Amino acid sequence: MYQTKHDHCVSLPPDTPLAVSISIIHRLHAIYLNRVLKQINLTAGQVPFLFQIAHSPGITQDEIAATAHIDKGTVARAVKKLEDGGFISRTPDALDRRRYHLSLTERGEAAIPLITATDRAWEDLITSGLSGGERSQLYVGIRRLAANSIETIRVCGGERA
């Protein structure tokens, strides 16, 4: 159950599909993130790309598309917005000038702590009432669901969903 602005609680039906529940969490997390990130002209949709670049400096757009299971056009648009916003830089590959290696700028590096703190606050809010062990099990379970989803799509045909 969660509190609405009209001061009444809403609960999802017990037969709500898992993907629907995850979708609700994802959308509301984006709203929460967007409210905070607006101050630095960043959006929740750009965050996954920024983090991939932060964790793998020098990664290419094609590598992001492959590892994040996102189409190349979406990656190209996000990278362009991040570059235009001064969060990342693109360096041409020495052997293939059509390929670019991506890295965070100072502005991109400075955004990471704000995003991390905002995410921690969100997680604390939505997992309130769970014990530390329950939280840990939840995180392990969700990561396993993500890995199983990736493997299922890989095995069933098509590398990206």
C-alpha positions as CSV (number, residue, x, y, z in Angstrom):
1,M,0.0,0.0,0.0
2,Y,1.1,3.6,-0.6
3,Q,-0.3,6.9,0.5
4,T,-1.8,9.1,-2.2
5,K,-2.1,12.9,-2.2
6,H,-5.8,12.4,-1.4
7,D,-4.9,10.8,1.9
8,H,-6.1,7.3,1.2
9,C,-4.1,4.2,0.7
10,V,-4.0,2.3,-2.6
11,S,-3.0,-1.4,-2.9
12,L,-2.3,-3.4,-6.0
13,P,-4.4,-6.4,-6.7
14,P,-2.7,-9.6,-5.5
15,D,-2.6,-11.0,-9.1
16,T,-0.7,-7.9,-10.4
17,P,2.0,-9.2,-12.7
18,L,5.6,-8.8,-11.5
19,A,6.5,-6.8,-14.6
20,V,3.7,-4.3,-13.8
21,S,4.9,-3.8,-10.3
22,I,8.5,-3.3,-11.5
23,S,7.2,-0.8,-14.1
24,I,5.4,1.2,-11.4
25,I,8.5,1.3,-9.3
26,H,10.6,2.3,-12.3
27,R,8.3,5.1,-13.4
28,L,7.9,6.6,-10.0
29,H,11.6,6.4,-9.4
30,A,12.1,8.4,-12.6
31,I,9.7,11.0,-11.4
32,Y,11.6,11.2,-8.0
33,L,15.0,11.4,-9.8
34,N,13.8,14.0,-12.3
35,R,12.7,16.4,-9.5
36,V,16.2,16.3,-8.0
37,L,18.2,16.2,-11.2
38,K,16.4,19.1,-12.8
39,Q,18.7,21.4,-10.8
40,I,21.7,20.2,-12.9
41,N,19.8,19.8,-16.2
42,L,20.0,16.0,-16.2
43,T,17.1,13.5,-16.6
44,A,16.5,10.1,-15.1
45,G,16.6,8.6,-18.6
46,Q,20.3,9.8,-19.0
47,V,21.4,8.3,-15.6
48,P,21.9,4.7,-16.8
49,F,24.2,5.9,-19.6
50,L,26.1,8.2,-17.3
51,F,26.7,5.3,-14.9
52,Q,27.8,2.9,-17.6
53,I,30.4,5.5,-18.8
54,A,31.5,6.1,-15.2
55,H,32.0,2.4,-14.5
56,S,33.7,1.8,-17.9
57,P,35.6,4.8,-19.0
58,G,36.4,4.6,-22.7
59,I,33.3,2.5,-23.5
60,T,31.8,3.0,-26.9
61,Q,28.2,3.6,-27.9
62,D,28.0,0.1,-29.4
63,E,29.3,-1.5,-26.2
64,I,26.7,0.4,-24.2
65,A,24.0,-0.8,-26.5
66,A,25.1,-4.4,-26.2
67,T,25.6,-4.4,-22.4
68,A,22.5,-2.4,-21.6
69,H,20.3,-4.2,-24.1
70,I,19.2,-0.9,-25.7
71,D,19.0,-0.1,-29.4
72,K,21.8,1.9,-30.9
73,G,19.6,4.8,-31.8
74,T,18.5,5.3,-28.3
75,V,22.1,5.2,-27.1
76,A,23.2,7.7,-29.7
77,R,20.4,10.2,-28.7
78,A,21.3,9.8,-25.0
79,V,25.0,10.2,-25.6
80,K,24.4,13.3,-27.7
81,K,22.3,14.9,-24.9
82,L,25.0,14.0,-22.3
83,E,27.7,15.5,-24.5
84,D,25.7,18.7,-25.2
85,G,25.0,19.0,-21.5
86,G,28.8,18.8,-20.7
87,F,28.5,15.6,-18.8
88,I,30.6,13.4,-21.1
89,S,33.3,13.7,-23.8
90,R,33.8,11.7,-26.9
91,T,37.3,10.8,-28.2
92,P,37.7,9.3,-31.6
93,D,39.2,5.8,-31.8
94,A,42.8,5.8,-33.1
95,L,42.1,3.0,-35.6
96,D,38.5,3.7,-36.5
97,R,37.6,7.4,-36.6
98,R,33.9,6.5,-36.8
99,R,34.1,5.0,-33.3
100,Y,34.2,7.2,-30.2
101,H,35.3,6.4,-26.7
102,L,33.2,8.0,-24.0
103,S,34.3,9.4,-20.7
104,L,32.9,11.6,-18.0
105,T,33.8,15.3,-17.8
106,E,34.3,17.1,-14.5
107,R,30.6,18.0,-14.6
108,G,29.7,14.3,-15.2
109,E,32.0,13.2,-12.3
110,A,30.3,15.9,-10.1
111,A,26.8,14.5,-10.9
112,I,27.5,11.0,-9.7
113,P,27.4,11.7,-5.9
114,L,24.1,13.6,-6.3
115,I,22.6,10.7,-8.2
116,T,23.9,8.1,-5.8
117,A,22.6,10.0,-2.8
118,T,19.2,10.5,-4.4
119,D,19.0,6.8,-5.3
120,R,19.9,5.9,-1.7
121,A,17.2,8.2,-0.4
122,W,14.7,6.6,-2.8
123,E,15.7,3.1,-1.8
124,D,15.4,4.0,1.9
125,L,12.0,5.4,1.4
126,I,10.6,2.4,-0.6
127,T,12.2,-0.3,1.5
128,S,11.2,1.2,4.8
129,G,9.7,-1.5,7.0
130,L,12.1,-4.2,5.6
131,S,14.9,-5.5,7.8
132,G,18.5,-5.3,6.6
133,G,18.3,-9.0,5.7
134,E,15.1,-8.6,3.7
135,R,16.6,-5.7,1.8
136,S,19.7,-7.7,1.0
137,Q,17.6,-10.6,-0.2
138,L,15.5,-8.3,-2.3
139,Y,18.5,-6.7,-4.0
140,V,20.1,-10.1,-4.7
141,G,16.7,-11.4,-6.1
142,I,16.2,-8.4,-8.3
143,R,19.7,-8.7,-9.8
144,R,19.1,-12.4,-10.4
145,L,15.8,-11.5,-12.2
146,A,17.7,-9.0,-14.4
147,A,20.4,-11.6,-15.2
148,N,17.8,-14.3,-15.9
149,S,15.8,-11.9,-18.1
150,I,19.0,-11.1,-20.2
151,E,19.7,-14.8,-20.5
152,T,16.2,-15.7,-21.5
153,I,16.1,-13.1,-24.3
154,R,19.6,-14.3,-25.4
155,V,18.5,-17.9,-25.5
156,C,15.1,-17.3,-27.0
157,G,16.5,-15.3,-29.9
158,G,17.6,-11.7,-30.2
159,E,20.3,-10.2,-28.1
160,R,18.3,-7.1,-27.1
161,A,14.8,-6.9,-26.0
